[in-house]
Amino acid sequence: MANVANAKKKIKQINKRTLEHTMLKSTVKNAIKNTDKAILAGNREAAERYLKLAIKSLDNAKSKGLVHKNKVDREKSRLTLKVNKMEVK
C-alpha cells in the first residue's frame, strides 16, 4: 500500500483511467457484435447504423491508444465489406 500522498493520488488516477478504458473497449466490442447481428438478421438499415457507431468507437479507441491502428483499420474494412455484400444479395 502506498504511504506517500502522490503515490496514493496516482493509484486513484490509474483506477479511474482503467475504468474509462474498460468501458471504451466494451463499447467497441458491443458495436462490432451489434453490427454482425444486424448483418446476420439481414437488416440493412440497422447494419449501417451500427456500422457507423462501430467505426466511431474504433476510431476513438485508436486515438486513445487502446487498440492498434492496424487492427482498427482491419476491423473497419471487414465490417464495411460485410455490410456492402448485403446489398449485392
N, C-alpha and C positions, 0 to 999 in steps of 0.2 A: 504494500500500500504506500502511496505517495505521502511524504511528510512535508514537502516544500509547497508553498502556495501556488507557484507557477506550474508545478507538476500536477497538482490537483485540478487546476484550470485546464491544462492540456488534456487530461483524462476526460473531462466534460466535453471538450471540443471534439475529441476523437469519437466519443459515443454519439454525439449529435450528427457528425458527418457520416458515420457508419449507418445510422438510421436513414438519413436522407438518401445515401447511395443505395441502400437496400430497397427503399421504396421506388427509386428510379429504375433499378434493374427489374423489379417486379412489374412495373408499368410497361417496360419494353417487352418482357416475356408475354404478358397478357395481351398486348396489342398484336403480337405475332400470332398467338394462339387464336384470337378472335378473327383475324384475317383468314387463317387457314380453315376455321369452322365455317365461315361465310362462303368460302370457295367450295368446300365440300357440300354445303347445302345448296349451292347453285344460285345464291342470292347475289347478283352482280352489284346492286346498289350498296348493300351492306359491306361487301368486299371492298369496294372503292373507298367507302367511308373509313373502314378500319385500316385500309392501306395508308391513307393519309395520316391517321393517328400513329400508325406504326413507324412511318418514315420520320414524323416529327419527334417521336420519343427516341428513336435510334440516333437521330442527329443530335439530340440533346445529350444523350449518354456519351456520344463520341466527343462532343465539345468539352465535357467534364472529365474525359479520360477514363471512363468506366469500361468502355468496350473499345477494342482495337478498331482503327478506321477501316482496315480491310474487311473485317468481319461485318461491320455496319454496311459497307458497300455490297458485300456478297448477299446479306440478308435482304437488303432493299431490292437488289436485282432479282433474286429468286421470287420474292413476293410479287413484284411487278410483273414478271413473266407469267406467274400463275394466274394473276387477275386478267392479264391480256389474253391468255389462252381461253378463258371463259367465253370471250366474245366470239371466237372462231367456231366453237362448238354449236 
